[in-house]
């Protein structure tokens, strides 16, 4: 959807009104709802109360479900309940954005679309928490509905945000939308760290949805939508609600843009795929870029945050997840400030971000290869304190100390002590390396890969091609997101270091793709 008055920002005399800022604030609540939706489940899935409710007597007993380390190794729990709990929200978002949102936003307006999405999200969160009644099917339906509502709202929120903002601040408010998604994820991490009641944690996106449901009916509608549906005079009247001063020039510019769009016939899906080779190449770049965003593996970390961090040897995964989301905020802020400046750009930031993501994941994988067997040995040692005193570390129980010569016994004891000393000195360093690498990875993602794949596809297509091509890219993004969430538990069961190597290698492939195919669009009309 084209932005109102996109070509005449410098000539507009009207200034923002208080109601415009209030409308933008509501859009930011919707962005936070998206972030809360991404950030809550990864922590809640590790709560003791959550595992008592959904794991015990369903996927294991109290021994396998209650302790976080054993619960993480419970294949059925991780591969069925946790996986579908994380995946259904993504599938729901795709369904909402593709099936209901376009009809609502284009037929009835941006405002009812946002409000309806908030209401659906609120009901979904209730079904996945206080109204689940311990019924697994109700919980899963609630998760799907939560995502469905988020998808409906987030389809219209960026459009609404752009169409009520003045041209002079439209770019800044668009950047704030992505920043508030990150803030929402951070808030979810902080709340779930301080409050371990699983039902409250699952309700977090619903609280934001409730605010949208109640507040949006009292917000102004998009002036552009009103003008397009009800005529020039009605559009001017709506525009005056979000502006102070003379709106004539902006209204005229808006009318011209609407006329231009009506004269443009959108390219068909068949023409997009089978037509001009240059168009096919640009479609390939747009689709590969959104696939690359998911190939970074970030949604594996967001969807299974505490579980992955625990399996990475991090002792306090919930606190570390707060730190992880906190530094991502600064990565996002830096990326947004640079992307249109003379110091940054789409391509160079994608390349820099990939360097910050791929190698650290590979290094973290090697650190884990050192950590995991030693942590396992430490656990075995802890549970074997009742062994007879004649048993020597590293010596089979069948070997008797009395049958060994003094020289042999001395060698065994010396070697064991040397190994223990070496392990104790390197193990903390390996843990620090893992945590630092994951932190760098998070900063790298938000520096470019969190934002550029959403804005770049719209910049490489003409007005005639844009709507059809971008819809394909968005749909593919949701599908790839779901695929990452589905395969991650299987990868983690196979090998935790191998999972990091896998996503590290995909990030290296992203570097090659960006180097070869992505062209800079900063400042290009």
Buried (B, 14 or more C-beta within 10 A) or exposed (E): BBBBBEEBBEEBEBEBBEBBBBBBEBBBBBBBBBBBBBBBBBBBBBBBBBBBBBBBEBBBEEEBBBBBEBBBBBEEBBBBBBBBBBBBBBBBBBBBBBEBBBEBBBEBBBBBBBBBBBBBBBBBBBBBBBBBEEEBEBBBBBBBBBBBBBBBBBBBBBBBBBBBBBBEBBBEBBBBBBBBBBBBBBBBBBBBBEEBBBBBBBBBBBBBBBBBBEBBEEBBBBBBBBBBBEEBEBBBBBBBBBBEEEBEBBBBBBBEBBEEBEEBEBBEEEBBEEBEEEBEEBBEBBBBBBBBBBBBBBBBBBBBBBBBBBBBBBEEBBBBBBBBBBBBBBBBBBBBEBBBEEEBBBBBBBBBBBBBBBBBBBBBBBBBBBBBEBBEBEEEEEEEEEEEEEBBBEBEEEBEEEEBEEEEBEEBBEEBEEEBEEBEEBBEEBBEBBBBBBBBBBBBBBBBBBBBBBBBBBBBBEEBBBBBBBBBBBBBBBBBBBBBBBBBBEBBBEBBBBBBBBBBBBBBEBBEBBEEBBEEBBEEE
